[in-house]
Amino acid sequence: MLNLKGEGLIIAPGTRITLLPQSLAIFQMGQSPGLRTATRFESQVGHDFLLLRLESEPLERLFRSPIPLLEKNLGILRRWSSREAQFYEDLVSPPVAEAARHAWFQAKILEILSLHLFHKPAGEPLFCTQLKQRAHRYTRQALELLQARLQEPLDLNELAQDVGCAPHYLSRLVKQDTGKTLSLHLRAFRIERAAELMASAHHNVTEAALEVGYNSLSHFTKAFSEEQGMTPSAFLKRLS
């Protein structure tokens, strides 16, 4: 599901996931009977989303290998990048003639599935296409290392040494390329991962905070609120 705006909740056997604005949700309904609910929270901005529904067996035959995500009956929530925003726009307004749309939709859906069903682990992050194209290689490498080291404090000297440039130059370059400091990028990566962990119902607030490198709940709560616009407890209430 590509969720442009509005918030909602999906409940099925083994799956419970809260949908957030501008997020991509991947979930499997499972075969066992039980409660299956999809509801939308009241919103002043309304709701706008696309739901792609596919069967797991044809997908496994198509990709000719087991799909890691489908081995678990879990819900996964990821904040989308400019790439997913473009997917959304393309699916709503296909840039091809009517005669080509059936094949085009199939190709576009396969592209989305290839990127997200075989999502790279934290050590091999996926970055938005725009950043890959425009940012300096030092910036890309630095952000990749930050995202792979969420539990570690930011050490500019060590990061610059690993990237291969002077600390002050790396700091200035990242701000110039992205408009954000390294510390703000690390905070964003940490909170995004923490939100994923809590939305998947595998971690409570304390566990999520520790998992992404926060030893202080007050610091985590402040960072979470600044990134998500709500406290961790408010976020969890959306899941209940």
N, C-alpha and C positions, 0 to 999 in steps of 0.2 A: 504494500500500500504506500502510495505517495501522498502525504497529507500536507496540503498547502497551508490551510488555516483552520482554526477550530481545534477542539480537543475531544477525545473520546476514550472509550474503554472496550477492550475485547476480552471475553472470558470463554474458555473452552477447556476440556479436560487436559490438564498439564500446561495450559497456557493462560497467562494473565498479563496484559500489556496495556499501558496507557499511551495513547497517541498524543503527541505534542505538535504544535505548529512547525511547519517546515522540517518534517522528519520523515524518514523512511522506515517502515515497520515490515518485518518479515516474520511470519508465524505459520505454524502448522496446526490444523484443526484436530488431527488424530482420528483414529477409527473407533475408539471406545465411546459408548453413549454417555451423556451427561449434559450439564448446562452449557449452552452455547449462546452467548449474548454479545451483541455489539450495540453500544449505546453512545450517544453524543452528549457532551456536556453543554449546558447553555452558554452561548457566546454572543457578544455584541457584534462581532465581526462576521458571524456566520460560519459555515463549514464549506470547505472546498477540498475534495480529495479524489484520487483515482485508486480503484481496487482491481488488482490483477489476480485472478483465481486460476490456479493450475493444479493438475493432478501430479502426485509425486512419482508414480511409476513411469509415465511417459518421459518425465524429466530425466530420470536415471538412465533410461534407455537412450535418450538423446545425447547425454553427456558421456555415456559409456563408462561410467564409474560411479561408485557411491558418492552421494552428496553429503559432506560433513554435517551441514545444518539439518538435513532431513533425518539424520540418525537420532536426533533429539526432538522431543515435542515441546519446543521452547519458543518464546516470543523474543525477538531482538529488535531494539529500537536504536536508530542512528540518526543523528542530525544530518540533514543533507547539505551537500556542497553545491557550487554553481553547476556541477555536472548533473545532479539530480533535478535541479531547477530547470535545466534545459530539457531533460527527459520529459518532465511534466508538460512544458510548453509544447514540445513536439508531439506528444501523445494527444493533447487537446486540439492542436491545430497541425495535422500532418503536413509536412512540406513537400508532398508528392501528389501526383495526379490520382484521381479516384481509382483508375485501373490498377495502380501499383500499390494501393494502400494495404491490401491483405498481406502481401509479401513483406511490405515495409514494417507493418505492425509486428509480424513474427520476428523479423530481424532485430527490431528495437527491444522487444521483450527479452529475446535471447541475450542481447548485450547487457541489459540490466541484471538478468539472472547470473550471467557469467561473472560479473563484477561482484555481486553481493552474496550469492550462494557459496562461492568459494572465497569468501572474505579473507584477506590476509591477516595474520596475527599481529599483535601490537608491535612486534619488532619489525614488521614490514608494512608500515601504514600506507593507506591510500590517500593521496592528496588530490585536491581539486585540479582539474586540467589547467585552469587559468594560472594557478600558482606555478605549476610545472613549466608552463610555457614562458612566463614572464620573470619569475624570480631568479636571482643569481644562484649558481650552484652551491655557494656557501650557505645561502639562506635555506635552500632545500635540504641540504645535509644537516644543518643545525636543527631544523624543525623535525626532521625524521628522527634524529637522536633524542630530542626532547620527548617525542611521543613514545619512543621505545624505553624511556627511563622515567616513567611517571613517578615512581617511588623515591627517586633521588632528588635532592635539592639542586637548584640551579647553580652551577659553578661555571661562570663565564670563562675563566681562564682554561679550565679543563675542556670545555666545549669548543673553544676556539682552537685549542691545540689539536683536538680530534678532527676538526674540520680542516685545519691547515692555514689559519690566518691569525692576525692580531686581534686580541679581545675587543679593543675599542672599535676596530674596523667592522668586526662581525656584528656588534651591537648596533652600530649606525646603519649597516647594510640591511639588517632584518627590519628595522623600523622604516627604512626608506622603501623596501620592497613590499612590505605588507601593511604598513600603517600601525603596527602594534609592536610593543617591546617583546623581548624573549620571555620575560616573566609573565606577561599577559597571555602569551601563547601557551606557556606551560600550564597556567591556571585554566585556560579554556580546554586544553587536552584532558586535564585531570577531571574537571567537572563533567565533561561530556562522557568520559568513561564511567564515572561514578553514577551518573544518571542511567546509563545503560545497565549497570549492575543492579541498581535498585529496581528498575523497570522490569528486569527479568525475574524478579522475586527471589533471587539467590542471595542477596546481601541486604542487611539492614543498614541504617545510616552509619553506624560506627564501623561496620565491616567495610563498607564502600569507601569511607574516608581513609581508613588505614591502607586499603588496597591501592589507592592512588597517591599515597605519600603524605597524607595529613595526620599528624599526631595530636592535633588539637581540634576538638569538635567545634569550638567557637570560631576558629579560623576557617574550618571547612564550611560551616554554616554561612559565614560572611561571604566567602568566595562563591559558594553555590548560589546564594541569593543574587549576587552581582552578575553572575553568568546566566542564570535561569529565570531571574525575575521572581523567584519564590524561595522560601526556605525548604530544606530537605524534608521536614515534617509535612509541609503543605504539599510537596511533590508526592510524598507517600500517601497522603489522603486521597489523592486522585486515583490511586491504585486500589483503594479499599471500597 
